[in-house]
Each structure stands twice: as C-alpha cells, then as structure tokens.
C-alpha cells in the first residue's frame, strides 16, 4: 500500500527544525562575511561612497620648465600668455593669434565672463580685454590696491589716497568714469579690504574694516550701479578681518575670515560657519564650497554646503566632507561645477549631483584651471596644458 504523508504530524518544526534552520543560517552568514570585502562591511558605519569616476584628458600643449607661470586658461578659443610688457592670445594648440603691449611692474589679473582686467598693484596702469583683444587702457591718479571686473565689463578699483581711507572707483565697460567713493566718514566707514561684483553686474559689494573705536569693526556695503549710490550698509558683529568677499547674488553675500564665514542677507548678518582654519571658499550655483579644517587636528578637507534660504543660525555639528585625498590647494567654480586640485590630480563636483565626484589623475602639479564650457575643464600644469571632458 502506498504510504500517504497526508495528515502526518511532523512536529520537528518546533523541536528540531528551528534549531537546524538557525544553524544553517548562521553558517550562511559566516560564509558571506568571509567572502565580502572589508570595505563593504564597513560601508554603513563609515557612510562610504562610491569611488570617484576616473576621467580622461587630452594634452594640448607641452611647456618648457618655468613657462607655466605665464600661461592662463581663458576661453574655449584662447589661452593667455602674460608678462609685465605683453599680453598674447594663443589658440588652444599654442599658435599665437594676437599680442598687445602693456606696462606693469606687479601684474594682477581678474576675470569674469569674457572680460579680463589687468592692473599694476602699487602702480597706476590698467587694461581691459575681451575675446576681441584690448578694449581700453587707463591710468589712475592714485596707486591701485585692488581691482575687480564684472561679467558686463564694468571695472572697480580700490585706490590708496593719502587724504582718505581709500577710494572705491567704478568705470563702465568703455572706461567711462561712473563713481568715486572717497571714504572719510569717521563713524560709518572704514578702510576698504575687498570688493566683488554680483553675478548680474548690477551691484558692487565692498568689505571694510573700521579702526576708529576701541576694537575693529567689520562693515559690509553694497553700491547700486544703476542709481550710482550706496544702497546697503550692515555692521557686522565681532572684530575679525574678512578679507575675502563672495557675492552670491544681489541679496546675499558671504564674508570669509581665516576661521569664520558670515552670511549677509538683505540687512541682516549672522555667523554661518566656524572652522578651525579656512583656506578657500567659493559660492557655487547651489551651494558653498569650502576648503579647510573644521576642527583642530583635522586634515584639510573639502566641504560642500547646500544653500538654505532664510538660514539665520549657525550650522553646527560635524559636516560631511568629500574625500579628496591629501593637501588640496586650488579650488575653482564654473558652469554649475567645482574643481579642486591636489598633488595627485583634480577632483570635479557637479552641483546637480553633489554626492558624486569625478577624478583626473595627473603626474604634474596643477597651477591654474578653469571651466571653459559646461563639460570642459582647461588645466595649466607645470609642463603641459590639458583639456578634460567631464
């Protein structure tokens, strides 16, 4: 007779089956642990992310030793080769296109959009250029301490005048004089430290330090370039110097010291971040990039802080740092991306995908770089010029 298992009562599930399954599962887990790489086991604990995607690049031009100091990335058409007496436009393969004589002793260049402004720090001469070449040459009546150019071609200067705390001078894109702000008011002004045009070119932000009281008092001003008058003044708390001024837009600016970042929004200011040491900071399209040490003893790291509208209180606690290797030294932005160089190469962050990094390994140190298009980075190294497609 065929045996039927129907209606059989197997109670091993309660007595022997459960321990057996438990033992089997334990063996299976141990086997997985032995096979799985250690970095995967620790991913949850350390919040490990995927390694950077390795990028490819193309060598455009080889440079002789010592030449790279004179080369500057400019646009998708030209490199620049600068000296104290000549500005030369080169194609990306190194062919000379046009040259213009200049006369400076201490060359300084600022670039915004297609415009770049060259001035003689401590001297008087300055020159405005664009893609077509030299637009005009000018000469100040007082020594130049700082200069800046806007994406629309307006230029601004901090001039060292003996009878005042300084002059902030503004010219339009044709070199026409728009405004001189002679800073003499004892109570409501100070010595100008830095300035920055807003991205739309409609305002000029100015950072000052007032030394008239018992302690230093930093002050932030904004100049309306259409009305040609001071439109905003904010006295900041504390007595720190804020030599780096970052204009995010017409309503928001960041003032950066060696340890603090102040956010100025409308007529209010607050300490946004406090670090042990800040080396560089840049306002991107969607967040603030910072190169620094959050706490004493930390390695130098890169932090990306997304903007929060109406942020009125300090950001506290441990911030998430991007893994960028060691000894990063150069941070730039452009076209919704940030790029950061260290001795091993270049890391690139897309602000639309801030959780991911791309990486370009390089054997020679990077000296300068800029995004000449949304997906193209031009890199000047000690011995060559490279084009990187992101």
Secondary structure, DSSP 8 states (H G I E B T S, - for coil): -----TT---THIIIIIHHHHHHHHHHHHHHHHHHS-HHHHTHHHHT-----EE--EEEEEE--TTTGGGEEE--SSEEEEE-SSEEEEEETTS-EEEEEE---SSEEEEEETTEEEEEEBTS-EEEEEETTEEEEEEE-SSEEEEEEE-TTS-EEEEEE-TTSS-EEEEE-TT--EEEEEE---SSS--EEEEEEE-TTSSEEEEEEEE-SSSS-EEEEEEEETTTTEEEEEEE-SSS----EEEE-SSSEEEEE-SSEEEEEETTEEEEEEE-SEEEEEEE-SSEEEEEEESSTT---EEEEEE--TT--S---S---EE---S---EEEEETTEEEEEETTEEEEEEGGGTT-EEEEE-SS-EEEEEEEETTEEEEEESSEEEEEE-
